[in-house]
Amino acid sequence: MTIARTKYLMLLSVCLAAVVACDDDGGSNGDGDDTGHTTAGTATGGAGSGQVVKEAEVDLEPAVGKTIDGDAELTATDAGVKIRVEVEDAPSGTKGVHIHEKGDCSDIAGKSMGDHFAPEGHDHGLPAEGQRHLGDLGNIEVGENGKGTLEITVAGANLIEGDENSFLGRALVIHEETDKGSAEQPSGASGTPMACGVVERD
């Protein structure tokens, strides 16, 4: 009986050790899967995967032969991107302002910055007209003293690096003429660009 009991206890110990080992392996694999999914979700999170930038800025430079100067501040808010544009030494009047798709101001008059930023493919329009290019900011009023200010919050836009609706790395452009809105497709007939600056993190 003593030998049999000893063998029984030894066998029971082996079985218990095996069960514990299986549980540990299963738990480890489960944790590994969970961690893997979490990591993958963060890395491939689409719109939310890039770094969120709270503020950005633009240093406007004039096209060849122009004297306009100015800058812009962009701030990420819950309502979208708040933009404040200020210019000086500009020709008086109403001037179209847009975000263009490329952050390239090497040939402003030649439109090296590409077309208006329109990730959703909407037609051109003014802010008051509702649906429009995401980069359609409307017009800035420039006084006889050459100074003007435009403030606007663009719903749907953001300052997230790599996001399809982000203004980061794109160009803010001021045109010579008034943006006429949706009546003039595809860009509002606002004339030749006269100033351009790349949106860069502050």
C-alpha positions as CSV (number, residue, x, y, z in Angstrom):
1,M,0.0,0.0,0.0
2,T,2.8,2.4,0.8
3,I,4.5,1.8,-2.6
4,A,1.2,2.1,-4.4
5,R,0.3,5.3,-2.5
6,T,3.7,6.7,-3.3
7,K,3.3,6.0,-7.1
8,Y,-0.2,7.5,-7.0
9,L,1.1,10.7,-5.4
10,M,3.9,10.9,-7.9
11,L,1.6,10.4,-10.8
12,L,-0.8,13.0,-9.4
13,S,2.0,15.5,-9.0
14,V,3.1,15.0,-12.6
15,C,-0.5,15.6,-13.8
16,L,-0.9,18.7,-11.8
17,A,2.4,20.1,-13.1
18,A,1.2,19.4,-16.6
19,V,-2.1,21.2,-16.1
20,V,-0.3,24.2,-14.6
21,A,2.1,24.3,-17.5
22,C,-0.8,24.2,-20.0
23,D,-2.6,27.0,-18.2
24,D,0.5,29.1,-18.2
25,D,1.1,28.6,-21.9
26,G,-2.5,29.4,-22.7
27,G,-2.4,32.6,-20.6
28,S,0.9,33.6,-22.2
29,N,-0.5,33.1,-25.7
30,G,-3.6,35.0,-24.8
31,D,-1.7,37.9,-23.4
32,G,0.6,37.9,-26.4
33,D,-2.4,38.0,-28.7
34,D,-4.0,40.8,-26.8
35,T,-0.8,42.8,-26.7
36,G,-0.3,42.2,-30.4
37,H,-3.8,43.5,-31.3
38,T,-3.3,46.6,-29.2
39,T,0.0,47.4,-30.7
40,A,-1.3,46.8,-34.2
41,G,-4.3,48.9,-33.6
42,T,-2.1,51.8,-32.5
43,A,0.3,51.5,-35.3
44,T,-2.4,51.2,-38.0
45,G,-5.0,53.4,-36.5
46,G,-5.5,55.4,-39.7
47,A,-6.6,59.0,-39.0
48,G,-5.7,58.8,-35.3
49,S,-2.3,57.1,-35.7
50,G,-0.2,60.2,-36.4
51,Q,1.2,62.7,-33.9
52,V,-1.3,65.4,-33.0
53,V,0.1,68.9,-33.3
54,K,-1.7,71.5,-31.3
55,E,-0.3,74.6,-33.1
56,A,1.2,75.4,-36.4
57,E,2.4,78.5,-38.2
58,V,2.9,79.9,-41.7
59,D,5.5,82.5,-42.8
60,L,4.1,84.0,-46.0
61,E,6.6,84.9,-48.7
62,P,5.7,87.0,-51.8
63,A,5.7,85.9,-55.4
64,V,8.3,87.5,-57.6
65,G,7.6,91.2,-58.1
66,K,5.1,91.3,-55.1
67,T,5.6,93.1,-51.8
68,I,3.0,91.4,-49.6
69,D,4.2,90.2,-46.2
70,G,2.4,88.3,-43.5
71,D,1.9,85.1,-41.4
72,A,-0.7,82.8,-40.1
73,E,-1.3,80.9,-36.9
74,L,-3.2,77.6,-36.8
75,T,-4.6,76.0,-33.7
76,A,-6.3,72.6,-33.3
77,T,-9.6,72.8,-31.5
78,D,-12.5,70.5,-30.9
79,A,-14.4,72.3,-33.6
80,G,-11.6,72.0,-36.2
81,V,-8.6,74.1,-37.1
82,K,-8.7,77.7,-36.1
83,I,-6.8,79.9,-38.5
84,R,-5.7,83.6,-38.1
85,V,-4.1,85.2,-41.1
86,E,-2.5,88.6,-41.0
87,V,-1.0,90.5,-43.9
88,E,0.7,93.9,-44.5
89,D,2.1,95.7,-47.5
90,A,-0.6,94.1,-49.6
91,P,-2.7,95.6,-52.3
92,S,-6.0,96.8,-51.0
93,G,-9.2,94.9,-51.7
94,T,-10.8,91.5,-51.2
95,K,-8.3,88.6,-51.8
96,G,-9.0,84.9,-51.9
97,V,-7.2,82.7,-49.4
98,H,-6.8,78.9,-49.7
99,I,-4.9,75.9,-48.4
100,H,-3.3,74.2,-51.3
101,E,-2.4,70.5,-51.6
102,K,1.4,70.7,-51.7
103,G,3.8,72.4,-49.4
104,D,5.9,73.8,-52.2
105,C,6.2,77.6,-52.6
106,S,9.2,77.5,-55.0
107,D,7.2,78.9,-57.9
108,I,4.3,80.8,-56.5
109,A,3.0,82.3,-59.7
110,G,3.5,79.0,-61.5
111,K,1.4,77.3,-58.8
112,S,4.1,74.9,-57.5
113,M,1.8,74.3,-54.5
114,G,-0.8,72.5,-56.7
115,D,-4.6,72.8,-56.5
116,H,-6.8,73.7,-53.6
117,F,-6.7,71.0,-50.9
118,A,-9.9,68.9,-51.4
119,P,-9.4,65.5,-49.9
120,E,-13.2,64.7,-50.2
121,G,-13.4,65.8,-53.8
122,H,-16.1,68.5,-53.2
123,D,-16.6,71.4,-55.6
124,H,-15.1,74.8,-54.8
125,G,-17.1,77.2,-52.6
126,L,-17.0,79.9,-50.0
127,P,-17.3,79.1,-46.3
128,A,-20.9,80.5,-46.2
129,E,-21.9,78.2,-49.0
130,G,-21.5,75.1,-46.9
131,Q,-19.9,72.1,-48.7
132,R,-16.6,73.1,-50.4
133,H,-12.9,72.2,-50.7
134,L,-11.5,71.7,-47.2
135,G,-8.9,74.3,-48.1
136,D,-11.4,77.0,-49.2
137,L,-10.9,79.7,-46.5
138,G,-12.9,82.5,-48.2
139,N,-11.5,86.1,-48.6
140,I,-9.3,88.5,-46.6
141,E,-10.2,92.2,-46.6
142,V,-7.1,94.4,-47.1
143,G,-7.5,98.1,-46.2
144,E,-5.9,101.1,-47.9
145,N,-3.0,100.8,-45.4
146,G,-2.1,97.4,-46.9
147,K,-3.2,95.5,-43.8
148,G,-5.8,92.7,-43.4
149,T,-6.8,90.0,-41.0
150,L,-8.8,86.8,-41.6
151,E,-10.1,84.5,-38.9
152,I,-11.8,81.2,-39.6
153,T,-12.3,77.8,-38.0
154,V,-12.3,74.9,-40.5
155,A,-14.5,72.0,-39.4
156,G,-13.2,68.6,-40.4
157,A,-9.6,69.7,-40.7
158,N,-6.9,68.8,-38.3
159,L,-3.2,69.1,-37.5
160,I,-2.4,65.4,-37.2
161,E,0.7,64.3,-39.0
162,G,0.0,62.0,-41.9
163,D,-3.8,62.3,-41.7
164,E,-5.7,62.8,-45.0
165,N,-7.5,65.9,-43.6
166,S,-4.4,67.5,-42.1
167,F,-3.2,71.0,-43.0
168,L,0.3,70.2,-41.9
169,G,2.9,70.3,-44.6
170,R,0.5,72.0,-47.1
171,A,0.6,75.6,-48.3
172,L,-1.5,78.6,-47.4
173,V,-1.9,80.9,-50.4
174,I,-3.2,84.4,-50.9
175,H,-4.4,85.3,-54.4
176,E,-4.6,88.6,-56.3
177,E,-8.3,88.7,-56.8
178,T,-11.6,88.0,-54.9
179,D,-12.7,84.4,-54.5
180,K,-16.2,84.4,-56.3
181,G,-17.2,81.1,-54.7
182,S,-19.1,78.2,-56.3
183,A,-20.2,80.3,-59.2
184,E,-16.7,80.1,-60.6
185,Q,-15.4,76.5,-60.8
186,P,-13.0,75.0,-60.1
187,S,-11.2,77.6,-57.9
188,G,-13.3,80.7,-57.6
189,A,-11.5,82.7,-60.2
190,S,-9.4,84.4,-57.6
191,G,-6.5,85.1,-59.9
192,T,-2.8,84.5,-59.7
193,P,-1.2,83.5,-56.3
194,M,0.7,86.4,-54.8
195,A,1.9,84.9,-51.5
196,C,2.5,81.4,-50.2
197,G,3.8,79.8,-47.0
198,V,4.0,76.2,-45.8
199,V,2.1,75.1,-42.7
200,E,4.7,73.9,-40.2
201,R,4.4,72.8,-36.6
202,D,5.0,75.6,-34.2
